[in-house]
Amino acid sequence: MKYAFGPYEIDTEAMELTGDGQVIAVQPQVFALLVFLIENRDRVVTKDEIIGAVWDGRIVSDGTLNARINALRTALGDSGTRQSVIKTHPRQGFRFVADLNSGAEDTGRPADRRTIAVLPFVNISGDPEQIYFADGLTEDLITDLSKIPDLFVIARNSSFAFRDSPKNLTDIGRELGVAHILEGSVRRAGERIRINAQLIDTATGGHIWADRFDGTIADIFDVQDEITDKIISALKVSLAAAPGIGRQTNSIEAYELSLRGRAKFFMFSPETNRECINLLDQAVAADPDFATAWADQVFPYQSGWSFTWAGYDDGLDVAAGKAEKAFALDPKSSFVNSRLAWVRTFQGRHDEAMTAFERTRTLDPNNVEALTWYCEALNYAGDPEQALEIGAASLKHDPLPPPNCLHHIGHAHFLLGNLEKALDYGSRALRMAPSFPAANIVMAAINWEAGNAVEARELVTNMTLSNPRLTFARFYDRYPYARPEHKDRVANAIREAGLQ
């Protein structure tokens, strides 16, 4: 990401501040402080927020913070009197107040007009439980649009980061690097639904089109297709080379059950994992040919097995059966192929996994979720260099990445011996998902090798307290490193950190 204001430019990838083309030397914490203030320039940020972001929550005195603020002001030709760049709000915090240059933010993504983000549709049903339905509609629209080769679509996680955001659509478009935003709302009352949708030009904030769709829940697939068709027409993109967007089920019951099951999985607990499986079992009972619902069962079974949760000792075998059933039903589904590839990874069948992931990319080059899991599969297959390349590709579509993406990139850096970068990515992942088992294991190893023995032991202790079934033997059996030296590095580190 690049920012510019006045004569100054900030390149977050190179971690470089320049003024009039000349590099300005600043301490890493001063640079991190500047980036944090710019990223949150729409509001006043508190001292606690700054300390959490820049110092990872460590105890820092007001004097230390003020010294970094003063150093930053000096580097930018500002002062405590002028406050033309950084304004102090007494007893509240600080705010970046300089005007960024027009077009200063460079996301590294196409500046093409055929770029879009779908923001989470708002549930206005009056029933909070219906949020799964609004989210499912949003996710399906993202999936449908991502199948169009001529269209660049922002991934779900980055789009959903702007749920209930106070930012205007022009600012959101600039942050995501897209020319268009689709937003809308869903109202459901029994079997009746009303969906409002509007396509916005982020350069002007103006409407390209807006429409309302009234019908019954049975019409939901037709509504999704109609919205997709309107976007294709408005943006003048071609469907000629796109895989079919056709639905895998005509059963509304199966569709709703699958949406509810998917929502449960991402709560990441043994209890919600079991609820997820029960809902997906009902979905395939309602439509035995629903390939997506079969494929959706892969993660809860495989995760329960990998995370060593009780009741999943046969989880990997069950997950493999679900993936193979889904593939038999729909071998040309990108989603199905990605799930089959993930199972093959944990079975240690790495060549088959790579083939399936590449097939996924051919079927749907914009399938960012598949790229995220492909990155980790490459780590296990012994190719962290390519894992970083795939991770970088996923970040182009997902500028606000989910914790698993950050963990996978951090894992690759660890395997390559880049401990500083591994710590950075791993820490960010755990701040977002503190209970993520795989990230905790790798982060314990990273900390141990980095000389942070206290932190490593604390991670292992917390993991074993929350899950007494996690033992060294189970880790060694269930994490599928192809290269013995990679497995032994992680194993030796976490054993030294206290995993018995």
Buried (B, 14 or more C-beta within 10 A) or exposed (E): BBBBBBEBBBBBEEEBBBBEEEEBEBEEBBBBBBBBBBBBBEEBBBBEBBBBBBBEEEEBEEEEBEBBBBBBBEBBBBEEEEBBBBBBEEEEBBBBEBEBBEEBBBBEBEEEBBBBBBBBBBBBBEEEEBBBBBBBBBBBBBBBBBBBBBBBBBBBBBBBBBEEBEEEBBBBBBBBBBBBBBBBBBBBEEEEBBBBBBBBBBEEEEEBEEBEBEBEBEBBBEBBBBBBEBBBEBBEBEBEEBBEBEBBBEBBBBBBBBBBBBBBBEEBEBEBBBBBBBBBBBBBEBBEBBBBBBBBBBBBBBBBBBBBBEEBEEBBEBBBBBBBBBBEBBEBBBBBBBBBBBBBBBBEBBEBBBBBBEBBBEBBBBBBBBBBBBBBBBBBBBBBEBBBEBBEBBBBBBBBBBBBBBBBBBBBBBBBEBBEBBBBBBBBBBBBBEBBBBBBBBBBBBBBBBEBEEBBBBBBBBBBEEBEEBBBEBBBEBBBBBBEEBBEBBBEBBBBBBBE
